Amino acid sequence: MASGGLQGIGHIPYSKDEYWRECCERLGYECLVKSDIYKTLHIHTLPTMEKMLASRAKHRVVVGGNRSGKSFGAAQEILPYLFWSNTRGWLVSSTYDNAEEIRRKLDDILEGKAGLERVERATNLQVGQYSYSLKSHTLLMFTGSFLKLKSAESPNSMHAEPLDYVVIDEAALLPYILYDTRIVPRLVDAGGHVLSIGTLEWQQGEWFEEYFQYGQVKNKMGIESWYHPTKDNYHLYVAKGGETADDVAAEYEANWK
């Protein structure tokens, strides 16, 4: 693992491709890839989310339906950065309660799948341990990496601090002024990137819809976007009545037998 964060590589590679080889050469060692972590932890990646996770765009945008799996996709994006040494990230949402929902998904993965031990102390973490403080909304890993939860209701908590990545949940509820003045500047020093997810609410986050539209075609802004409807989440099945196993398999492209 790296001793000083991402050391300028930007994104953790998704697979062992040419970009991965470039990262290994720059770092001087064979670095981890996202897909290996997911495979080891038996995490199945939905097709749209796989495209997002593999993208190296500066600004990634995912518009999804309710219960489409976008929150779990956000947790998947954060996970590899926690296992890398000394990375710094924020999880931003409209409220702390909303951010906590994704953090709890991370808890389920770290404890339930990775077998890590959650401890109360935030110092002297041993290999295989992590801590989370509800008071400071900070998750600390034994790798030295941290994830801080931030709320649009507390903009003053978004103080100056260099970051490797930011994940924004319910992005349509986030005012653009917070995105532009409190989030993007935090990413400049480390060459970081941002992932914005949400549904189209047409409220404070008009920028979210605009960035989604920009990201649908090649652009010079470094934006890439995807639409992820609820029907694409084949972990979620809603019975219609009368369908057979073959019907379900055909619709969700999965073997349900």
Secondary structure as GFF3:
##gff-version 3
##sequence-region A 1 257
A	DSSP	alpha_helix	18	27	.	.	.	ID=ss1
A	DSSP	alpha_helix	34	40	.	.	.	ID=ss2
A	DSSP	alpha_helix	47	54	.	.	.	ID=ss3
A	DSSP	beta_strand	59	64	.	.	.	ID=ss4
A	DSSP	alpha_helix	70	83	.	.	.	ID=ss5
A	DSSP	beta_strand	88	93	.	.	.	ID=ss6
A	DSSP	alpha_helix	96	107	.	.	.	ID=ss7
A	DSSP	pi_helix	108	113	.	.	.	ID=ss8
A	DSSP	beta_strand	117	119	.	.	.	ID=ss9
A	DSSP	beta_strand	129	133	.	.	.	ID=ss10
A	DSSP	beta_strand	138	141	.	.	.	ID=ss11
A	DSSP	beta_strand	146	151	.	.	.	ID=ss12
A	DSSP	three_ten_helix	155	157	.	.	.	ID=ss13
A	DSSP	beta_strand	165	168	.	.	.	ID=ss14
A	DSSP	three_ten_helix	171	173	.	.	.	ID=ss15
A	DSSP	alpha_helix	176	178	.	.	.	ID=ss16
A	DSSP	pi_helix	179	183	.	.	.	ID=ss17
A	DSSP	three_ten_helix	184	187	.	.	.	ID=ss18
A	DSSP	beta_strand	193	198	.	.	.	ID=ss19
A	DSSP	alpha_helix	206	214	.	.	.	ID=ss20
A	DSSP	beta_strand	223	228	.	.	.	ID=ss21
A	DSSP	three_ten_helix	230	232	.	.	.	ID=ss22
A	DSSP	alpha_helix	245	252	.	.	.	ID=ss23
###
